Amino acid sequence: MKQTKWWKNAVVYQIYPRSFQDSNGDGIGDISGIISRLDYLSELGIDVIWLSPVYESPQDDNGYDISDYYAIYHEFGTMEDMEALIREAGKRGIRIVMDLVANHSSDEHPWFVEARKGRDSKYRDYYIWREGDRNQPPNELTSVFGGSAWEWDEESGAYYLHLYSRKQPDLNWENADMRRDMYQMINWWLDKGIGGFRLDVIDTIGKVPDQMITTNGPKLHEYIQELSRETFQHHDIMTVGETWGANVDNAKLYSNPDGSEFSMIFQFEHICANWSEDGKWKQGKKDFVKLKKIFSRWQKELWGKGWNSLFWNNHDLPRVVSNFGDDGRYRVESAKALATFLHGMQGTPYIYEGEELGMTNIHLEDVSQIRDIESLNMYEEYRQQGWSHEELMAAINGAGRDNARTPMQWDDTDNAGFTTGTPWIEVNPNYRTINAKAELADDNSVFHYYKKLIALRKSDAWKDVFMDGTYVPFMEEDEDIFAYTRELGAKRLLVIGNFHDVERTVTLPYAVRKILLSNYQTPQINALQATLRPYEALMAEL
Ligand code: NOJ
């Protein structure tokens, strides 16, 4: 019998702990809060929780700056709380995937504290140092969060590399001792019974800064294979690498079915489809045909040769219903259509907290409302380049990371039921109408649609088609309609929908036998003709 990896049929739910549920009134989400919401997640039907970092951290980048990999950030709780979460989730058949930040640590990590003491420090070479003059960085490499990637360290009179904030010094993967310490820590967590890891910006660990190489360095896959061999391969877990620099070719290495690297990766081609050459702050026109073609290429190329992660959202991205859908009149319909488009494909779907409610972007007007280090740095940098306040806020409201980080909207009480204190970031004012309590009570809500979608993916009748069926797109040049079938043996699943607020009549390749899921009450299908109203989407047996 063919052995199927459990994660091929799993649905992952991402929690950003700071914004999910506060249990002690300090305005910051915590692990006990997550435990109190496990029944909600169980009701939705997910199998895995990916937790954004919960390790001890000065929180310069909300936990992606780790100062102790063996401890829990004190405002999120204790190691006992973490163990209770693993246990309680396990009782509900849910595994916990931790976020592993191995490209950099915090500058407050003891390794770095020691390293900066001088050139003889045992940990000096755990980081990337270059000699130089305090006014002349080694080269032009820039940080993702703005400015030079080189920081002058007063204490030891040299530069260190940080591809992110200056409080996130890059670790040196050339150093075998550092790698060994890293593997030891990973195995320590695996022994606690976690379900796997999401590996933060893992495609940059092979960097060669002197040659201006950050992603896809020459030794990248060698490092990843060693990492996998020394840790992951001894456990039945799932791993997913965050790889902004991935393409369909290296994705086959990263997610090689032989298990030599990761289970799967996050690639971002669909996310960047409308970005300008200067990145996300300047976006071009949304080109739906281009977007569909990107998905189709990944679906076809990885079939049998790798494995896709399916996602629209995470804690770094604007809310999908605002970004690709309609967060006004057709919020509910478009949220469901977006889910249909994505979850019909081959791969492991990821739902980001609040996506299952159709949560939207937030509208900020003032810099004082911004919390994200990236947006704050960008505001300063682009202001100096002459952008107006209005232009800056429009860019941040469209693409900024705080959109994803506003508190989870649980109910219509103060602060959306997220906290009894003052939330660390503003709650989206639309929580009075968009919240979990209201959606649980409404059979036609976005929540219930996601629940049905997950159940359909896992049903005995269809799970093999979702997992292994071929992907056959049609109407690829159509500017409104997404349409594909998934085919396995005699079974054929149709996934079709309207991505815009127009009405369209389309011809189907085969007659519909049975509607399996739809986001309008009465689909209008007559023989081979289907009329799709604004954002109407469905799955059907052909
Ligand atoms: C990617 C993470 O998703 C993001 O939130 C973080 O700022 C950077 N990596 C740096 O760790």
Boltz pocket constraint, residues with backbone or C-beta under 6 A from the ligand:
constraints:
  - pocket:
      binder: B
      contacts: [[A, 61], [A, 64], [A, 65], [A, 101], [A, 164], [A, 200], [A, 201], [A, 242], [A, 315], [A, 316]]
      max_distance: 6.0
